[in-house]
Amino acid sequence: MADPIISLNNDTTCTYCGCALDSRVYFCPQCAKPYCHVECLLPASLPAYEDLETNLRTKAAPAWTLFFSYMCVIGVGSFIALAIWGPNNPEPAEIALGFAILVTTLVFLARFWSEVRPFLSRTAIFHPATWLGLAILAPMLLLNYSYMHFLIDTLGLKNRNTMAYFSTSWGPLVFVCIMPAIIEEIGFRGIIQHQFEKAVSPWAAIAVASLVFSAAHFTILSAPYLALLGGLLGWMKWKTGSLYPSMLVHFLHNFIVITYF
């Protein structure tokens, strides 16, 4: 059976009474017979406006879950380590905190393995962005050295000797260079930044992930530099589609800092 309500067409008169039709309404003004569906005259609905903050909050919830998990593990773990070993025995505290962060990262890696796996399936060592990142690392280290010594000379701070935290030579290499390079790149670039990239533009995702990376280190004075470093690492992950280049630069950065600074 044919639909008694016809679609809006070129007819200008009602098929029932012959009265002129008014395109502003869906029925004949004379006999009130509908000549089209009311939806034909409704304007198309506009998409809901969502700003950057809304997108990051609603579409990248797993990123915030991991970030606050890191913050809780670092905060609570540091408090417990301080209570157990005291401020004069930092080696076991650093080791315990490192393993706590490792376990946290592995839990989230298991959950998002299907999304992180592509970033671990290719090395991208010969990608141009990898070599550019390595080239940028040199001025970044020079900036770090100048900035830290400026703070030391201006504020009278003591230079932190990370090597003295460990009784063995391999301690700093494992817990300051290797583990952070792997764990933090998987956590901050492989999971957090990737979740941000699904909600906002890549550049916005890199910027926010860099600020999150800086905040998780719990250091106000080094926060600007850490944000810049996070931006470099995030850019490398985005351009290469791999976590290995950023892991390499992260490792080299930490190794040079604890060895020569």
KEBA-939518 format. One record per residue (C-alpha): residue number from 1; residue in three letters; x negated, y negated, z negated; chain. Coordinates in Angstrom, 2 decimals. Each point is the difference from the previous one (the first is absolute). Layout:
N
seq;type;xx;yy;zz;mol
NUM;ALA;X;Y;Z;A
...
REM end
This chain:
261
seq;type;xx;yy;zz;mol
1;MET;0.00;0.00;0.00;A
2;ALA;-1.39;-3.37;0.99;A
3;ASP;-0.95;-2.48;-2.67;A
4;PRO;2.78;-2.63;-0.13;A
5;ILE;-2.59;-2.60;-0.99;A
6;ILE;-2.12;-0.82;3.00;A
7;SER;-3.50;-1.46;-0.05;A
8;LEU;-0.63;-3.65;0.62;A
9;ASN;-0.33;-0.54;3.73;A
10;ASN;0.59;-2.64;2.63;A
11;ASP;3.80;0.06;-0.43;A
12;THR;1.32;-3.38;-1.14;A
13;THR;3.64;1.00;-0.44;A
14;CYS;1.72;2.49;-2.28;A
15;THR;0.87;3.26;1.77;A
16;TYR;3.23;0.19;-1.98;A
17;CYS;1.58;-3.47;0.13;A
18;GLY;-2.23;-1.81;2.48;A
19;CYS;-0.90;-2.80;-2.41;A
20;ALA;-3.44;-1.59;0.23;A
21;LEU;-2.46;1.59;-2.40;A
22;ASP;-2.15;-1.90;-2.51;A
23;SER;-3.54;1.37;-0.13;A
24;ARG;-0.36;-1.16;-3.61;A
25;VAL;2.48;2.64;-1.25;A
26;TYR;0.41;3.67;0.78;A
27;PHE;3.79;-0.08;0.58;A
28;CYS;2.42;-1.76;2.30;A
29;PRO;1.20;-3.30;-1.49;A
30;GLN;3.47;0.57;1.47;A
31;CYS;0.87;3.64;-0.81;A
32;ALA;-2.85;0.79;-2.44;A
33;LYS;-0.99;3.08;1.98;A
34;PRO;-3.73;0.76;-0.58;A
35;TYR;-1.96;-0.05;3.24;A
36;CYS;-3.40;1.05;-1.45;A
37;HIS;-1.54;1.35;-3.17;A
38;VAL;-0.64;-2.61;-2.67;A
39;GLU;-3.66;1.08;-0.14;A
40;CYS;-0.41;-1.35;3.53;A
41;LEU;0.44;-3.54;-1.26;A
42;LEU;-2.08;0.25;-3.15;A
43;PRO;-3.52;-1.50;0.19;A
44;ALA;-2.93;2.36;-0.31;A
45;SER;-1.16;0.23;-3.59;A
46;LEU;-3.37;-1.56;-0.71;A
47;PRO;-2.71;2.21;-1.53;A
48;ALA;-0.61;-0.57;-3.68;A
49;TYR;-2.97;-2.27;-0.63;A
50;GLU;-2.73;1.67;-2.03;A
51;ASP;-3.07;-1.91;-1.07;A
52;LEU;-3.48;1.36;-0.70;A
53;GLU;0.62;0.53;-3.70;A
54;THR;3.24;1.89;0.63;A
55;ASN;-1.57;2.29;2.58;A
56;LEU;-2.96;0.78;-2.22;A
57;ARG;2.22;0.67;-2.99;A
58;THR;2.68;2.10;1.69;A
59;LYS;-1.82;1.73;2.86;A
60;ALA;-3.35;0.75;-1.63;A
61;ALA;1.07;1.30;-3.40;A
62;PRO;-2.52;2.90;-0.04;A
63;ALA;-2.86;-2.50;0.30;A
64;TRP;1.12;-1.82;-3.13;A
65;THR;0.51;3.28;-1.83;A
66;LEU;-3.61;1.01;0.68;A
67;PHE;-1.33;-3.46;-0.86;A
68;PHE;1.73;-0.13;-3.37;A
69;SER;-1.04;3.60;-0.64;A
70;TYR;-3.61;-1.09;0.51;A
71;MET;0.49;-2.98;-2.31;A
72;CYS;1.50;2.18;-2.72;A
73;VAL;-2.70;2.67;0.32;A
74;ILE;-2.79;-2.59;-0.12;A
75;GLY;1.54;-1.99;-2.85;A
76;VAL;1.05;2.92;-2.18;A
77;GLY;-3.08;2.04;0.92;A
78;SER;-2.36;-2.83;-0.93;A
79;PHE;1.75;-0.49;-3.34;A
80;ILE;-0.18;3.72;-0.82;A
81;ALA;-3.64;0.23;1.09;A
82;LEU;-0.89;-3.00;-2.12;A
83;ALA;1.74;1.56;-3.00;A
84;ILE;-1.78;3.34;0.45;A
85;TRP;-3.52;-0.96;1.06;A
86;GLY;-0.24;-3.64;-1.04;A
87;PRO;-1.47;-2.95;1.93;A
88;ASN;-3.60;1.19;-0.32;A
89;ASN;0.43;3.31;1.83;A
90;PRO;1.36;-0.87;3.47;A
91;GLU;-1.15;3.13;1.88;A
92;PRO;2.72;2.45;-1.15;A
93;ALA;2.59;-2.76;0.29;A
94;GLU;-0.97;-0.71;3.61;A
95;ILE;0.04;3.71;0.84;A
96;ALA;3.37;0.62;-1.65;A
97;LEU;1.55;-3.05;1.65;A
98;GLY;-1.39;1.06;3.38;A
99;PHE;1.59;3.42;-0.27;A
100;ALA;3.31;-1.50;-1.14;A
101;ILE;0.08;-2.21;3.10;A
102;LEU;-0.98;3.00;2.12;A
103;VAL;2.90;2.07;-1.30;A
104;THR;2.43;-2.87;0.57;A
105;THR;-1.19;-0.39;3.58;A
106;LEU;0.22;3.74;0.69;A
107;VAL;3.61;0.09;-1.23;A
108;PHE;1.02;-2.75;2.41;A
109;LEU;-2.15;1.45;2.78;A
110;ALA;1.87;3.30;-0.29;A
111;ARG;3.29;-1.89;0.25;A
112;PHE;-1.02;-2.07;3.04;A
113;TRP;-2.38;2.47;1.62;A
114;SER;1.86;0.02;3.31;A
115;GLU;-0.48;-3.78;0.29;A
116;VAL;-3.62;-0.12;-1.20;A
117;ARG;-1.18;3.05;1.95;A
118;PRO;-0.27;-1.85;3.37;A
119;PHE;-2.43;-2.48;-1.60;A
120;LEU;-2.20;2.91;-1.09;A
121;SER;0.20;1.96;3.25;A
122;ARG;-2.28;-2.34;1.96;A
123;THR;-3.37;-1.44;-0.99;A
124;ALA;-0.02;-3.13;2.23;A
125;ILE;-3.67;-0.48;-0.90;A
126;PHE;-0.77;-1.25;3.50;A
127;HIS;3.01;-2.31;0.16;A
128;PRO;-1.04;-3.63;0.63;A
129;ALA;1.83;-1.12;-3.14;A
130;THR;-2.18;2.34;-2.06;A
131;TRP;-3.20;-1.63;1.19;A
132;LEU;1.48;-3.46;-0.34;A
133;GLY;0.98;0.81;-3.57;A
134;LEU;-3.53;1.19;-0.75;A
135;ALA;-1.35;-3.25;1.48;A
136;ILE;2.37;-2.09;-2.13;A
137;LEU;-1.09;1.92;-3.10;A
138;ALA;-3.40;-1.75;-0.06;A
139;PRO;1.36;-3.56;-0.38;A
140;MET;2.62;1.34;-2.40;A
141;LEU;-2.75;1.35;-2.26;A
142;LEU;-1.89;-3.27;0.27;A
143;LEU;3.18;-1.83;-0.99;A
144;ASN;0.48;2.38;-2.92;A
145;TYR;-3.56;-0.48;-1.19;A
146;SER;0.22;-3.80;0.22;A
147;TYR;3.43;-0.12;-1.61;A
148;MET;-0.91;2.24;-2.95;A
149;HIS;-3.26;-1.84;-0.72;A
150;PHE;1.87;-3.29;0.21;A
151;LEU;2.39;1.26;-2.67;A
152;ILE;-2.89;1.32;-2.10;A
153;ASP;-1.92;-3.29;0.17;A
154;THR;3.03;-2.26;-0.37;A
155;LEU;1.94;1.85;-2.69;A
156;GLY;-2.95;1.62;-1.72;A
157;LEU;1.32;3.51;0.60;A
158;LYS;-2.10;3.12;-0.36;A
159;ASN;-0.66;2.09;3.07;A
160;ARG;1.77;3.34;-0.34;A
161;ASN;-2.45;2.90;0.40;A
162;THR;2.17;2.87;1.17;A
163;MET;-2.99;2.33;0.26;A
164;ALA;-0.44;-0.22;-3.78;A
165;TYR;3.50;1.40;-0.54;A
166;PHE;-1.18;3.49;0.96;A
167;SER;-2.71;2.20;-1.42;A
168;THR;-0.66;1.73;3.33;A
169;SER;-1.00;-1.40;3.38;A
170;TRP;2.86;1.73;1.79;A
171;GLY;2.66;-1.47;-2.30;A
172;PRO;0.18;-3.43;1.69;A
173;LEU;-0.23;1.59;3.44;A
174;VAL;2.99;2.27;-0.64;A
175;PHE;2.23;-2.14;-2.19;A
176;VAL;-0.78;-3.46;1.39;A
177;CYS;-0.73;0.68;3.67;A
178;ILE;1.41;3.29;1.29;A
179;MET;3.20;0.42;-2.00;A
180;PRO;1.25;-3.61;0.33;A
181;ALA;-0.76;0.00;3.74;A
182;ILE;2.13;3.11;0.53;A
183;ILE;2.71;-0.45;-2.61;A
184;GLU;0.62;-3.71;0.46;A
185;GLU;0.06;0.20;3.78;A
186;ILE;2.55;2.82;-0.08;A
187;GLY;2.07;-1.78;-2.62;A
188;PHE;-0.17;-3.63;1.10;A
189;ARG;-0.49;0.30;3.73;A
190;GLY;1.44;3.44;0.79;A
191;ILE;3.14;-0.26;-2.14;A
192;ILE;0.63;-3.53;-1.28;A
193;GLN;-1.00;-1.95;3.10;A
194;HIS;1.64;2.57;2.29;A
195;GLN;3.29;-0.38;-1.90;A
196;PHE;-0.28;-3.78;0.31;A
197;GLU;-0.61;0.31;3.74;A
198;LYS;3.33;1.79;0.36;A
199;ALA;1.77;-2.96;-1.61;A
200;VAL;-1.84;-3.09;1.30;A
201;SER;-2.53;-0.97;2.65;A
202;PRO;-3.48;1.56;-0.14;A
203;TRP;-1.67;-3.28;-0.96;A
204;ALA;2.48;-0.59;-2.83;A
205;ALA;-0.47;3.60;-1.14;A
206;ILE;-3.79;-0.41;-0.07;A
207;ALA;0.27;-3.27;-1.94;A
208;VAL;2.36;1.37;-2.65;A
209;ALA;-1.92;3.28;-0.32;A
210;SER;-3.20;-2.01;-0.49;A
211;LEU;1.55;-1.98;-2.83;A
212;VAL;1.26;3.23;-1.58;A
213;PHE;-3.48;1.51;0.38;A
214;SER;-1.53;-3.02;-1.72;A
215;ALA;2.55;0.00;-2.83;A
216;ALA;-0.62;3.68;-0.76;A
217;HIS;-3.63;-0.76;-0.91;A
218;PHE;1.07;-2.10;-3.00;A
219;THR;-2.59;-2.71;0.55;A
220;ILE;1.00;-3.64;0.44;A
221;LEU;-3.39;-1.41;0.96;A
222;SER;-0.63;2.59;2.73;A
223;ALA;3.60;-0.01;1.26;A
224;PRO;-0.56;-2.35;3.00;A
225;TYR;-2.97;1.99;1.27;A
226;LEU;1.75;3.35;-0.53;A
227;ALA;2.98;-1.27;1.98;A
228;LEU;-2.32;-0.89;2.89;A
229;LEU;-1.65;3.41;-0.19;A
230;GLY;3.41;1.66;-0.07;A
231;GLY;0.97;-1.99;3.08;A
232;LEU;-3.05;1.26;1.89;A
233;LEU;0.67;3.61;-0.99;A
234;GLY;3.69;-0.31;0.85;A
235;TRP;-0.78;-1.51;3.39;A
236;MET;-2.36;2.88;0.78;A
237;LYS;2.63;2.58;-0.94;A
238;TRP;2.59;-1.75;2.18;A
239;LYS;-2.24;-0.43;3.06;A
240;THR;-1.59;3.46;-0.08;A
241;GLY;2.99;2.02;-1.17;A
242;SER;-2.36;1.84;-2.33;A
243;LEU;-1.06;-0.19;-3.64;A
244;TYR;-3.57;1.15;0.54;A
245;PRO;-1.40;-3.36;1.23;A
246;SER;1.41;-1.84;-3.02;A
247;MET;-1.28;2.78;-2.28;A
248;LEU;-3.48;-0.41;1.48;A
249;VAL;-0.03;-3.79;-0.45;A
250;HIS;1.46;0.33;-3.50;A
251;PHE;-2.71;2.48;-0.98;A
252;LEU;-2.82;-2.10;1.46;A
253;HIS;1.32;-3.12;-1.69;A
254;ASN;0.12;1.58;-3.47;A
255;PHE;-3.34;1.76;0.45;A
256;ILE;-1.82;-3.18;1.00;A
257;VAL;1.65;-2.00;-2.80;A
258;ILE;-1.02;2.40;-2.81;A
259;THR;-3.45;0.57;1.47;A
260;TYR;-1.20;-3.48;0.89;A
261;PHE;2.26;-2.53;-1.73;A
REM end
